[in-house]
Amino acid sequence: MDSEANWGVLLVPSVSHALRAESLVRRAGITCKLIPTPRQLSSDCGTALRFAWEERERVRAVVEAAGLEYEGIFPLP
């Protein structure tokens, strides 16, 4: 992926949620990385999960199936 426009971020309410999301998403075979929450996006947590934007529906399905609370999925600004 050449530009940041190809990335999405999952915003979560806490670092523990971010760590759990990372574990769940990786186990589902989706490449992801924990990053500082972009300042353009509002979140109570300073950590977000970055993933390929085209994987957003799979990421959503994984975290929702696990009952993990999240604040939203957004394209990386």
C-alpha positions as CSV (number, residue, x, y, z in Angstrom):
1,M,0.0,0.0,0.0
2,D,1.5,3.2,-1.2
3,S,-0.5,5.9,0.6
4,E,-2.2,6.5,3.9
5,A,-5.5,6.6,2.1
6,N,-5.3,2.8,1.9
7,W,-5.4,2.4,5.7
8,G,-8.2,2.3,8.1
9,V,-8.2,2.6,11.9
10,L,-10.4,1.1,14.6
11,L,-10.9,3.4,17.5
12,V,-11.4,1.8,20.9
13,P,-12.1,3.1,24.4
14,S,-9.0,1.8,26.1
15,V,-5.5,0.3,25.6
16,S,-6.8,-3.1,26.8
17,H,-9.5,-3.0,24.1
18,A,-6.8,-2.1,21.5
19,L,-4.7,-5.1,22.6
20,R,-7.7,-7.4,22.5
21,A,-8.7,-6.1,19.0
22,E,-5.2,-6.6,17.7
23,S,-5.2,-10.2,19.0
24,L,-8.6,-11.0,17.5
25,V,-7.9,-9.4,14.1
26,R,-4.5,-11.1,13.8
27,R,-6.1,-14.5,14.6
28,A,-8.5,-13.9,11.8
29,G,-5.6,-13.6,9.4
30,I,-5.8,-9.8,8.9
31,T,-2.6,-7.8,9.0
32,C,-2.8,-5.0,11.5
33,K,-0.7,-2.7,13.7
34,L,-1.3,-0.7,16.9
35,I,-0.6,3.0,16.3
36,P,-1.1,6.3,18.2
37,T,-4.6,7.5,17.6
38,P,-4.4,10.2,14.9
39,R,-5.1,13.6,16.4
40,Q,-7.7,14.3,13.7
41,L,-9.9,11.5,15.1
42,S,-11.4,11.8,18.6
43,S,-10.9,8.9,21.0
44,D,-10.6,8.4,24.7
45,C,-7.8,6.0,24.0
46,G,-4.4,7.1,22.6
47,T,-4.0,3.8,20.8
48,A,-5.8,2.7,17.6
49,L,-5.6,-0.4,15.4
50,R,-4.4,0.2,11.8
51,F,-5.4,-2.2,9.0
52,A,-5.8,-2.2,5.2
53,W,-9.0,-0.2,4.4
54,E,-10.3,-2.9,2.2
55,E,-10.4,-5.2,5.2
56,R,-12.8,-2.9,7.2
57,E,-15.9,-5.1,7.0
58,R,-13.9,-8.2,8.1
59,V,-12.4,-6.2,11.0
60,R,-15.9,-5.0,12.0
61,A,-17.2,-8.6,11.8
62,V,-14.4,-9.9,13.9
63,V,-14.7,-7.4,16.7
64,E,-18.5,-7.5,16.8
65,A,-18.5,-11.3,16.9
66,A,-16.3,-11.1,19.9
67,G,-18.5,-8.5,21.6
68,L,-15.6,-6.1,21.8
69,E,-16.7,-2.5,22.3
70,Y,-15.3,0.0,19.8
71,E,-15.9,3.6,18.9
72,G,-15.7,3.4,15.1
73,I,-13.9,2.4,12.0
74,F,-12.5,5.3,9.9
75,P,-10.2,5.9,6.9
76,L,-6.8,7.1,8.1
77,P,-6.8,10.8,7.5
